[in-house]
Amino acid sequence: MKKALLCLITGLLSSPVFAEAQFVPTKLIANDNSIHPSEAIEGSRREHWAFADYMVDPNGKATHVLVEASAPRPVHRAKSILKMHTYQPARLGENAIASARQLPLRFNKLFRQYTNNNVSTVYSKYFDEAKRLVVSNQMAKAKPALDSLVEDHTKNLTEQAYTAWLLSAYYYNVGDWHHYEYHLREAVQLHHLLTPDMALMSMQSLMNLEVYQKQYGNALNTLLQMRYIKNKQLSKQTVTEFKTQLLAQIDENPVITVTAKLTELRTWRHTLNRNIFSLSAENGNLNTVALYCQNGYQHFNKLPVLNYQVPEAYGRCYLAVQGETDSQITYREKGDARFGLYL
């Protein structure tokens, strides 16, 4: 480990905030919502999902809620559900604090389960044909087959997970990296509905993409998600070796630049690797730019954000951004390393 990183770790261990005050995360203690989120929210067979970023304030209520979802309506439904939640607030030592939390929501329909891995026979037929075309590199024929699969046959969440996985493979093969990432992230979002091998493949692909994009904190988070894939083991040695490699990458990149294209209803997230960052938008409009932390929250009303220094006491932080489709952003970070920083 290089001297700069050693100094950072030594500094964290000696800091009175981190050494003396133990962090206890939030905990859900009550859900007053009378309608279970798995109940239908529209009349078709199509199911939906949502994923919420939010803060739990010292009174145990969800605030600063930001929702990404598969359609507009689940956004409002997710916010309504969170209003009915009561939490035990996070604590730092003896003090209740506002702390970031995330919640996935699945809006399933009350239909019978299919015995064919919970996908319909018709869907399976069209999926297999589209997959055959992608695997055999017949991309001209694969595109209309995929369009038909999406528009006519992809309904429940399991089918959406399989379709997202197949679409990511297609866009990888044609070199469309924006749509590749878009569908790959959806496949990972719904990974528990994929076969273990497909879930592992999706997470490994996303992790490799995040390393390539220099989103090292994101890559570590993706690796740790692999612990929850059924019948897949993730050893402590693997985690340790990967963290060591990421630390070396961060040490070799004193300034990290990440560019991204946004899609409406989806959230771009970046776990901070360093403590000073800037953000600008080259075109389009951003709706939300907010920093979610273990011990703090910061909403940015004006762009560009220039050389914002994240307080060390905030602990682990990630930036969340939403905006119009095709809005392009440039994110830069520098300063002291924050990789793996937890309260």
N, C-alpha and C positions, 0 to 999 in steps of 0.2 A: 504494500500500500504506500502510495506516495505521501510525501511530507504534508502537503496541503490537506489531504483527506484525513491524515492522522491528527492534525491540529484541529480540524472540524469536530471529529469524534470526541477528542479530549475536551474541547470547549463545551460540547453538549452535556457530557457527563458531569462537568463541574458547575453547570448553570443551576442556580437555586430553583428556578421555575421547574426544570425537568427532574432534578434530583430529589426535591423535597415534596412536590405536589403530584400525587398520583392521579392519572386521568382515568375516569370511569365513563364509558360511552353511554349513549341514550338507550332506553329500553321501552318498548311499547307496553303499556299497562292497561289500556282500555280502548275498545273500538265500539263507538256508539252508532255506527252505521247499520241500519236495519236491513239493507240490501247487500248481499254478498257480492264482491266485485266479479265473481265468475258468472253472474246472471246476465242474460242477454240484454243488449242495449239497442238493438234494432231488429227488424223483422226478417232479415235474411239469415243464411247459414254462415255468413262470414264472421269470423271471430277477430278480436283486436287485442293489442297489447299497449301498455304504456310504461314509462320509466320516469320516476320523479326524483329530482334533486331538491333538497330543501334543508332549512335549518330548524332545529328544535330549540325554542327559546327557553329561558330559565323557568318559565311557568309550565313547560311541557307541551306546548302547542307548536304545530308546524307553521313556519313562516317562510317567506321568500321562496315560494314553490315554483319550480321550473319543470315543465313536463315535456318529454318527447313521446311520440305515439305513432301508431300505424295509420291514424286518421284523425281529423279534427275533433270529433265528438268525444273520444276517450280522454282528451286533454281536460275537458271540463269535468268529466266523470271522476277522473283521478283527483282533481283538486277538491271536489266535493267529499270524496272519501277521506282525504287527509284532514279536512276540517273536523271530522268526527273522531279523529285519533287523539288520544292523550298519552303522553310519554313521561317516563321518569327522566328528567333532564340529565344531560352529561354533567359531570362534576370534575373539577380540577382542585384536588385537595378537599377542602371543606366547602368550596363555593360552587353553586350551580352556574353553568355557563351555557351560552348559545353554541350549538355544535351541529356540524353538517351530518346529514344522513341521506341514504338513497333507498328507494323502494320500487321493485318491479311489480306490475299489476297485469293480470291476465283476465280478459273479458271473454270467458268461454260461453258457448251456447249449450243449452240443455238438450242435446241430441244424443242418440245412442253412440257408443264407441264402436269404431271399426276394428275388426279382428286383425286386419292387415296393417299392423303398426299404427293404428288409428288414422289411416288414410283410406279414402274410398277406392273401390276397385277401378272406377273410371279414372280417378286422379293417378293411380299407380300406373295405369296403361300409358297415359300421356307423359308422365314423368320419365318412365323407362325409355320411351322413344326419344324424348328431348335429350336425355342423358347420353343415349347411344350416339346421337349426332354430335354432341359436344366432345365426347371422348374420342370419337373418330375424326375430329377436327373438320367436320363439315359445317362450318360456321354460317355460311349463307343459308343453309337449310335449318340450322339450329335456331336462328333468331325468330322466324315465324312460329316454330314449334314452341319456343319459350313464351312468346307473346300469347299464344292460345292457352298454354298451361296457366299463365298468370290470370288472364282475363276470364276464362271460362271454367277452370277446374280447381283453382287454389282457394280454399275456403277456410277450413279450421286452422288453428295455430300450428298443428303438426305439419300440415301441408305447406303452410307458409314457411316453416323452418326448412323443410326439404327444398322448396323452390328457391329460397334465399341462398342456400348452399350451392345449388346448381347454377344460379345466376352469377354468383361470385366466380365460379369456375369458368363460365363463358366469358365474362368480362376480363378475367385474367388472360385468357387465351387471345383475346382481341386487343389487349393492351389499353383498355379504358380503365385507368386506375381510380378515377373518382367513383364510378359505378361499382367497380370491384370492391372498394372499401365500404361503400354504402351497403351492399348486399352481404358482405362478409360480416359486418358488425351486426346486422339483423340476424344472421345465422348464429352468431355467438350469443346475442341477446336471448335467442330461443333454443340454446344448445341442449337444454335438458329434454327437449322433444326429439332430438336427433339420435341416431345410433351412437354408442360410445366412440366408435372409430371416426364417424363423421364429425362429432363434437370436438374430438381431439385434433383432427385435421384442421378444422376451422380455427380453433384457438392457436394452434401452431402457426398457421398462415397469418393471423392477425398480429401475433407477437412478432413475427419476422418483419411485417410491414411497419409496425411501430418502432422497431429498432432502426429500420432503414430511414424512417422519418425523424429519428432522434427524439422520439417520445419515450424516453427510457423508463420513467415512472409508470407510464401506461403499460409498457411491455411487461414490467414486473407484476402489475396488477393482473394482466391477462394470464401470465404464468401461474399465479396463485389461484386463479379460477379453476385451473385444471384439477385441483384437489377434489372438486365436487363432481367430476365426471365418473359415472358408475363404472366400476371394475378397472379404473385406471389409477395407477399409483404415481405419486410425485414425492420423491425422496428429499430429505433435508439437504443432502449433498448436492442434488440438482439445483435447488433454490440457492444455496450458498455459492455454487460455482457461477450461476447465472448473474447473481448480484455482483460478484467480483468482476465479471466481464463488463457489466453495465457501468460500474464505478470507474473502470479504466476508460470506457468510452466518454464518460462525462469529463474526466480529468483531461482527456485529449481534445475536448471541445469547450474551451472557455466561453465561447459565445455560441448559442444554439438558435438556429432559425428554422421555423416550421411554417410552411404555407398550406392552406387548406381551402377547399371550396365547400360552401354550406348548402344544405338542403332544408327547405321549410319543414317544420315539425320534428326535425332531428337536432340533437345537441352535440356540438363539438366539445370534447373535453380534453384537457391537458393537465396531467399531474406535474406539478412544478419540480424541476430538477435543480434550479438555482433561484436565488432570492430577489432578483431584480428583473422585471419583465416589461416589455412594450408590446402593444397590439395596435395594428392599423387595418383599415378596410380599404381595398383598392377600388372596389365597385360594389354596388348593391347596398342594402341597408341592414344593419344589425338591430335586433330587437332587445337582446339581453346580453350583457357581458358582466359576469359576476364571479367572484372568488369565494369558493366554499371551503371552509377549513374546520379542523377539529375544535378550534377555539377562536372563531371569528368569521366574519362575512364582510365582503366589500362589493358594492355594486358600482359600476362605472357608468356614469351618465353621458360622458362626452368622449369622443374619439378624436385623435388617437390617444391611447394610454401611453405615456412616456416615462420610462424608468421608474415604475412603481416598485418600491421596496417593501417586501412582505415582512411583517414583524415576525421575529423568531418564535415568539410566544404563541403564534397561530397554530403551530404544529403542522401536520400534514395538510396540504392544500391542493386544490385543482381549480383550474379556470374553466368555466362553462359558458359557451357562446351559442346563441341562436340568431338566425337571420333569414332573409329571403333566399330563395333558391338561386344558386349560382353566385351569391356574394362571395368574394374572395378576401381572405384575411392573411396577414403576415404576423407571426408571433416571434418575438426574440427574447431570449433570457440570458442573463450573465450574472456575475457576482459569486457569492459563496454557495457551495453545494447544499441542496436541501433533499437530495435523493435519500429515501428511506427515513426521513425525519418524522418521528411520531412522538406525541406527548406521552 
